[in-house]
């Protein structure tokens, strides 16, 4: 069955452009033009991914993201914005969007981003890696796509989960922001790496006892980040990878 894409934009020309190109790429598409119509469309259409404009009548994109995530809805979201300020462009990321694109955009790049987000969220593949990772107090189940900290389930967005999984799979290695963009977001070009910093900040808020003094996700100056085990004996890796 083709993946279902919900397009939410109050500019008919943009919605029509996306509708035309996404259907050519074999996606099922539904368009809505008002923020107030989004939740009914999600219930009736059951999309695999939503392309969401930041500026909408009735309810804007940030409000929609915030409401969905507060309800525990992990629907992958790509935010569209015409804003040029960095703080505006990443506003959706702060409230749970998985990616963003700045208008004007190429339809081909939108399709590439959709494929990457769907692949990373698991919506485009029926198979999940049959493994668990234990690192310190953290347990990650790739099969169930859940994370526990001291036995307590941690609420992560799909992209936060993928980022944490990748960091744990490469424990102890210094990973550049560009490496993370390429391997977690599938961006094989030099882009704005601020998206990585935002998601790292969110992860630290959720898994660190003190996000200002992280024990797990360490900043590597002039490089990026690395995952460490605060309970590991020096010279010995404590994390384990358990296959079924």
Secondary structure, 3 states (H helix, E strand, C coil): CCCEEEEECCCHHHHHHHHHHHHHCCCEEEEECCHHHHHHHHHHHCCCEEEEECCCCCCCHHHHHHHHHHCCCCCEEEEEECCCCHHHHCCCHHHCCCEEEECCCCHHHHHHHHHHHHHHHCCCCCCCCCEEEEECCEEEECCCCEEEECCEEECCCHHHHHHHHHHHHCCCCCEEHHHHHHHHHCCCCCCCCHHHHHHHHHHHHHHCCCHHHCCCEEEECCCEEEECCCCCCCCCCCCEEEEC
